[in-house]
Amino acid sequence: MAHFNQNFLDSIERELPTHLSMDDFIAYSNKPLRLSIRVNTLKISVDSFIELMTTKGWQFDPIPWCAEGFWVSNNVDIQLGNTIEHLQGLFYIQEASSMLPPTALFDGEQTDINANLRVLDMASAPGSKTTQIAALMENQGLLVANEYSASRVKVLHANVARMGVANCALTHFDARVFGEYLYETFDSILLDAPCSGEGTIRKDPDALKNWDNNENKGIVDTQKALIESAFLALKVGGQLVYSTCALSRQENQDVCHHLKTVFGDAVEFTSLNKLFRHADKACTEEGFLHVWPQIYDSEGFFVAKIKKLTSVERQVEEPRKQKNFPFSEAKPKQATELKSYFKETFGITLPKDAEIMERDLEYWLFPKAMTPLIGKMRFQRIGLKLADALKKGYKVRHEAILALSSPDMINLTDEQAKEFLMGRDISLTEKVKPQGEVIVAYANAPLGVAKHLGNKLKNNLPRDLVKDKIALY
Ligand SMILES: C[S@@+](CC[C@H](N)C(=O)[O-])C[C@H]1O[C@@H](n2cnc3c(N)ncnc32)[C@H](O)[C@@H]1O
């Protein structure tokens, strides 16, 4: 049962549109959320995923605003986070309304996916929307994903790697810096802002126990500073999506109106009333989506789409370029050797629209659209770590195997995949000629690398990814 305090209920009563009832708001806030997932099309098609999971008893109900999103049900009581399919990144457990902002960002004009596209996700962890955006970008172009909290950057990276994202650069800043460091650089920006989280009461019944409107003032100031920074970092003609899981006007509409007050006619609100069938039910007069829990039986959410019509003046001078970037382009001979190693050992062709970079005997793959940004700010991690150079040959990195597709993989059974994810070797029934390093897979998507010794597959899963428990259907 959700814990509301009277101040919160009074504020909702003032804000709720006249066609929605307070009784429904309370009833839906007390109802458990429907379980929803998003299929990761970087690894599997929606049709193949449905086919795979239907055989395991899943039922799918499509989410109207996300072609890859489904409410799912299953008669088996199983922890989804411990399933093979989750661990190998075939799907992400994501609340349905949280799939709205990336859909809005890529709707309409912003559909031209190419190697030069640059997208910024300003407040990214744990990465549900970052990984959704990467899938919408089909791993092309550059996606800069920023997170202010150090511990949450680690979770963000784990999710980006698990989902096979290859076009991402991670940063760790207060996102107020982007307008200054990367002025008018991005085609699209998502600001999924830190907020009071009022919309999440169905997940956390205590979320509003001590709700106090006055305490939200600091959050609103941050949101206003962040949206200004986002607008400065946006190219002319670019699209910005501002979203929160808060319900109040102050954290939502007022923040967007603040942007218009600061930047005037350069700011255009784009109506989302046709984003999907029945989107108009949640639309405000400005064309923003204000999703109350009872409209689509989801968490509360707010989404606004904003276009930048003209350039706006920088607020501070461009900072000096940083020197001492630790990476350099791999020499042609090394790049050729590395490409042959990937091709001959794993059947992987390294993508053409990416640069092979080198740092202290490590080889990385950077998205090409990253090059002009080098030195403009500090990046925690860029692209994919491919391999370490050994005295003789290379040691491939797990994240590269998860992100780069290969036609040459050994598909494991359910039981074998479970053993592999628990760090165990896999015995082979027949002794054959040893094959060296091989990619092992489940449902045609990679699980990791093993050494084929002829009579067994020796497990090479990184220790930190070994699980104690795997849930099998
Ligand atoms: C709503 S959550 C983001 C959820 C994420 N977009 C997702 O879909 O998985 C907001 C995030 O903003 C981060 N944050 C807080 N203050 C920030 C700031 N000044 N700059 C950047 N990120 C900030 C929080 O740590 C939190 O992870």
The ligand as a Gaussian input file, in Angstrom:
#p B3LYP/6-31G(d) Opt

LIG

0 1
 C       16.384000       9.741000     -13.695000
 S       17.962000       9.161000     -13.384000
 C       18.490000       8.626000     -14.968000
 C       17.924000       7.307000     -15.427000
 C       18.531000       6.865000     -16.729000
 N       18.378000       7.885000     -17.759000
 C       17.932000       5.550000     -17.232000
 O       17.000000       5.614000     -18.027000
 O       18.415000       4.486000     -16.853000
 C       18.878000      10.616000     -13.215000
 C       20.372000      10.419000     -13.095000
 O       20.986000      11.712000     -13.038000
 C       22.132000      11.633000     -12.238000
 N       22.474000      13.028000     -11.866000
 C       22.152000      13.726000     -10.766000
 N       22.630000      14.971000     -10.837000
 C       23.283000      15.077000     -12.027000
 C       24.002000      16.109000     -12.678000
 N       24.130000      17.307000     -12.128000
 N       24.547000      15.835000     -13.882000
 C       24.408000      14.612000     -14.454000
 N       23.736000      13.607000     -13.884000
 C       23.174000      13.841000     -12.686000
 C       21.687000      10.737000     -11.095000
 O       22.803000      10.160000     -10.444000
 C       20.837000       9.703000     -11.827000
 O       21.609000       8.597000     -12.186000

